[in-house]
Amino acid sequence: MALADTNRCEEALQFYDRYAERNPGDAAVGNNRGVCLASLGRFEEAISAFDAAIEMNPYNFLAWNNKGLALIRMGRTEEAHACLDAARRLTAKRYVQGISRG
């Protein structure tokens, strides 16, 4: 995400697209693409990228969270709340699992 963090989202998107071609099952790429797209105001495309990440890994709480944030920006609050709630549940589950492992 270094390119996205430095406001070089277009360049980052090109990198993620090339990476995804070589690593089609990497859910993190979909999430990272979505973050870049949302940063550029391309929310519909961002949601599609988050959906792809979630489809690859339904436990990807970051993709659920980021999808919720993009939906809020689009004024789709009911859908956003459902996504953010899913992210919250997944985060809590991860936390509890971490505690139980010691």
C-alpha positions as CSV (number, residue, x, y, z in Angstrom):
1,M,0.0,0.0,0.0
2,A,3.0,2.3,0.0
3,L,2.0,3.9,-3.3
4,A,-1.6,4.4,-2.2
5,D,-0.3,5.9,1.1
6,T,1.6,8.5,-0.8
7,N,-1.3,9.6,-3.0
8,R,-0.1,7.8,-6.0
9,C,-3.2,5.8,-6.4
10,E,-3.2,5.6,-10.2
11,E,0.3,4.1,-10.1
12,A,-0.7,1.8,-7.3
13,L,-3.8,0.6,-9.3
14,Q,-1.5,-0.4,-12.2
15,F,0.7,-2.3,-9.8
16,Y,-2.2,-4.1,-8.2
17,D,-3.6,-5.0,-11.6
18,R,-0.3,-6.5,-12.7
19,Y,0.1,-8.3,-9.4
20,A,-3.5,-9.7,-9.6
21,E,-2.8,-11.1,-13.0
22,R,0.1,-13.2,-11.6
23,N,-1.7,-13.9,-8.2
24,P,-5.4,-14.2,-9.0
25,G,-6.4,-15.6,-5.6
26,D,-4.9,-12.8,-3.4
27,A,-7.8,-11.2,-1.5
28,A,-5.6,-8.5,-0.1
29,V,-5.1,-7.1,-3.6
30,G,-8.8,-6.6,-4.1
31,N,-9.0,-4.7,-0.8
32,N,-6.0,-2.6,-1.7
33,R,-7.4,-1.8,-5.1
34,G,-10.7,-0.8,-3.5
35,V,-8.9,1.6,-1.1
36,C,-7.2,3.3,-4.1
37,L,-10.4,3.5,-6.1
38,A,-12.3,5.0,-3.2
39,S,-9.5,7.5,-2.6
40,L,-10.0,8.6,-6.2
41,G,-13.8,8.9,-5.7
42,R,-14.5,5.8,-7.9
43,F,-16.8,4.3,-5.3
44,E,-18.8,1.8,-7.5
45,E,-15.5,0.4,-8.8
46,A,-14.2,0.3,-5.2
47,I,-17.2,-1.6,-4.0
48,S,-16.7,-4.2,-6.8
49,A,-13.1,-4.6,-5.7
50,F,-14.1,-5.0,-2.1
51,D,-16.7,-7.6,-3.2
52,A,-14.1,-9.5,-5.1
53,A,-11.9,-9.5,-2.0
54,I,-14.8,-10.7,0.2
55,E,-15.7,-13.4,-2.3
56,M,-12.1,-14.7,-2.1
57,N,-12.0,-14.5,1.7
58,P,-15.3,-13.9,3.5
59,Y,-13.4,-13.4,6.7
60,N,-11.5,-10.3,5.3
61,F,-12.7,-7.8,7.9
62,L,-10.7,-5.0,6.3
63,A,-12.6,-5.5,3.0
64,W,-16.0,-5.5,4.9
65,N,-15.0,-2.4,6.7
66,N,-13.7,-0.5,3.7
67,K,-16.8,-1.5,1.7
68,G,-18.9,-0.1,4.5
69,L,-17.0,3.2,4.4
70,A,-17.4,3.5,0.6
71,L,-21.1,2.8,0.9
72,I,-21.4,5.6,3.5
73,R,-19.7,8.0,1.1
74,M,-22.3,7.0,-1.5
75,G,-25.2,7.6,0.9
76,R,-26.1,3.9,1.1
77,T,-26.2,3.8,4.9
78,E,-28.3,0.6,5.4
79,E,-25.9,-1.4,3.3
80,A,-23.0,0.3,5.0
81,H,-24.2,-0.6,8.4
82,A,-24.5,-4.3,7.5
83,C,-20.9,-4.3,6.1
84,L,-19.5,-2.5,9.1
85,D,-21.4,-4.8,11.5
86,A,-19.8,-7.8,9.6
87,A,-16.4,-6.2,10.0
88,R,-17.0,-5.6,13.7
89,R,-18.1,-9.3,14.3
90,L,-15.1,-10.6,12.4
91,T,-12.7,-8.4,14.3
92,A,-14.2,-9.4,17.6
93,K,-14.0,-13.1,16.6
94,R,-10.3,-12.6,15.7
95,Y,-9.6,-10.9,19.0
96,V,-11.3,-13.7,21.0
97,Q,-9.4,-16.4,19.0
98,G,-6.1,-14.6,19.7
99,I,-6.8,-14.5,23.5
100,S,-7.7,-18.2,23.6
101,R,-4.5,-19.1,21.9
102,G,-2.6,-17.3,24.6
